[in-house]
């Protein structure tokens, strides 16, 4: 079922949202992007004449109630966003009566799902090496099903709009779907957009396809790099990862960040790229610093001839031009991870140049997807958010999807996606 085809009139919808918003010590929300992200779905259901049961996690309470992570704090914000009073269920597993009493247009917010260990379904207080662990895991699996069934019993239909947790097989993100038939479970509008965005870079590729992978470590990006080698025409590798590749090829990298245990992997990736006809592009020049600090002394040097005691902090001007060529001629663009230590303004130029090139390519008709906290932060800082095709809201979920892993939250609703 799709949300556009479902008529919510007279129905109660239980919606998994991602209201895991940051709150300060006074319980004030510091960024309500996630609440705003869910609004199209919630408004569609209310406008159709449905009632809403909203469920989410907040933070990592590890299966125990924690007042600091109570969703009660965000009740006024949700109420303002939906322009109506919102009821609160202080115990998400004991909300049947409140759910049953809901009328058309009414909204009930359940307390943080992760106050129950059943939500994540991991046995608590027992180590994986403990001989009793397997039995505890089985017991928890069964408890998780019961918990999901309880949540399902509150509603006529289930909507998952929490892309941020789509890579988790939790009670509210995946298991609950087993208790609804095909016609009464669906992705929310935000989820649909995210899934479509991933489709555009993995399957509906318009060529040339240039992916830009930055960030600090090869080891955390290896799954993505490997999958992308089967998809892209050009793979730009930048950020701290550069120096592992440069060292593997015999270059001098000074004190730049490097994963020595990944040197052979880097060579393997270079070999695979060649074999698959993918152009793997590395920075030719680097801005180096004599300290990891904003006020360090800097100079520009070739990426493979960094002087001793200097470290690579950002791509140099020649690399910005080199990368711009591959980005601005592309029809499909994916960007994850900064080109340098962009948190320090002095070393943000490379990431900024990439962001501008992506905006330019998008204006010329390319499809561009930006994902991962740092690249999103960079696009936002430059006020270019409305000049790229799509900015993903789900860090880990997006990365797993790009690795080619099925997302349990999506598969539970539509196994073909
Ligand atoms: P990741 O979490 O792996 O996506 O990496 C993001 C982090 O990589 C950011 O905090 C950047 O500051 C860092 N980074 C990017 N380039 C470099 C570099 N040349 N040296 C050290 N850290 C870097």
Boltz pocket constraint, residues with backbone or C-beta under 6 A from the ligand:
constraints:
  - pocket:
      binder: B
      contacts: [[A, 214], [A, 215], [A, 216], [A, 217], [A, 220], [A, 238], [A, 239], [A, 240], [A, 241], [A, 257], [A, 312], [A, 313], [A, 314], [A, 337], [A, 338], [A, 339], [A, 340], [A, 341], [A, 342], [A, 343], [A, 372], [A, 374]]
      max_distance: 6.0
